[in-house]
Amino acid sequence: MHKAGPVTILLAEDDPAHAEIVSRNLSIFCAQTRIAHVEDGQAALDYLFHKGPYANRIISPRPAVILLDLRLPKVDGLELLRRKKTDAELAKIPAVVLSTSRAGSDVAAAYAHGAASYLVKPENFKDFSSLMEAFCSYWLAWNTFPAEENISAENHEYPYR
């Protein structure tokens, strides 16, 4: 089970309608979550690397999970995955691609760049809600993260701060 207390989900989504649907469903199905929404890949990188408006680690805590659209402005989702993978601490944060694309090449590229999962956005609201409920159940209720008390200051294996 996830750690006690609020869990941050970084949502990198440029489509306002999709962001609203995801945010509403996460607030319903993911108890005690905080959604940090960014609209482009550069903002997501700034958030992850604590740069610019996201420099304060208390206001912008590390996410437990990243929900990532592939087609983002400024820096696309694949490039974000590639850059995240180069940082030992960030590489341990699961990134779940949430895309409209069903293209095999997009799926393969996402996994090759370090995606933990690839979800295709359903076309209707009911199915989208069901997908978000399943996402919350898996990643925040059933998935087991390392216990903070088992991680020493020298051993930076626990990525969810």
N, C-alpha and C positions, 0 to 999 in steps of 0.2 A: 504494500500500500504506500501511497505517497506520504511525505512528511506532513505533520500536523501544521495547521495554519494556512494562510493564503498561498496559493501557487500562482506564479506568473506564467501566462501563455503569451508569447510574442506572435502576433498576427501580422504578417506582411502581405497585404492585399490592397491593390490599387482601385478595384471596382467598388464604389461606395455601396451599391446594393448588396453585393456579395459580402462585404465587410459587415454590413448591418445584420444580414441573416446569420452569419457565423457568430457575431458578438451576442445577438439575442439568444441564440441556441446555447452558446457556451454559458451564458449567465443562468439559463434555466437548468441545464443538465450537469454542469461542472460546479459543484458546491465549493465555496471558498476559493474562487479563482479571481485573478486580476488579469484583465486583458490589456496588453500594451499593443495598440494598433499603430502601424506605420504604413504609409502609402507607396513607398518605393524601396528598392533594394539598397540604395545608399543609406537611407534612414535606418533600415534594419541593421546594416553593418555598424553604423554609428551607435545604435542601441547596444548591440552585442559587444562592441569594443569600448563602450563607455566614452564616446567622443561627443563634442558639441553639447547640444541640449540634453544628452543622456549621460553626461559625465558623473552625475551624482548617483552612486550605486544604491542608495537607499530609495530614491525616487524611481530609479530605473534598475530594479534588481534583475539578476540573471534569470532567464526563463527556464521553466522545467521542460517545456516543449516549444518548438517553433512550428507554427502553421504557415506554410510558405506557398504563395502563388508562383508559378514559373515565369509568367509574362509580366514582369515588373518594370516600371520605368527606371532610368538611370543605371541601375545594376540589375541584371535579370537574376532569376532564382538559381540558375545553375552556377553562375559566377559567385553568388552569395554562398552557396554550398561549398564551392571550391575554396573560397577564402576562409570560411568557418573551419574547414578541415585542417587548415595550416596552423591553427592555434590549439595546443594540447587541451586546454580547459574547455574551449568552445566545441571542439570536436566531439566531446562526450554528450553534448546536449542533443537529444533526438530532434531531427527536422522531418516533419511530415509535409510532403507536398500535397497541396489541395488545388487541383487544376481542372480546367474544362477539357484539357487535351487528353485524348485516349491514344494518341500516336505512340506506337511501340518505341520509336526513337526517343521521344520525350521521357517515357518511363525508364528505358535503359540508361539514358544520360543522367537522370535524377539519381538512380541507384549507384551509378558509377561515380557520381560526385558526392556520395555520402548520405543520401536520403535514407531515413529509417523506414519510411512507408510512403506509398503513393496512392492518394485517393482522388477519384474523379468526382467533380461536383455534379450532383444530380440536377436534372433540369426542373424538377418540381419541388415545391416547398416541403411537402410531406416527406419525401425521400431525403431531402437535404437535412431536415430536422432529425430523421432517423440516423443518418450518417453522423451528425454531430453528437447525438446521444451515445452511439457506439464508440466514437472517438473518446468521449469523456470517460466512459466505462473502462475502456482498455487502458488509456494512458494515465488516467488519474485515479482510478479505483483499483484496477486489477494489476497493473504493471508495478513491479517492485523496484524502487530506487535504492541506492546504497544508503545506509544509516549514517547520519551526520556524526554521531558519537564515535563511529568506527574510523573516522578520517582524521588523521593528525594534521597539524599545520604544515608539516613538511610534505605530506602525502596529498597532493591536490587531485585526488580521484573523484571527489564529490562535486559535480558541476552545478548543483541546484541550490543556489544561495538565496 
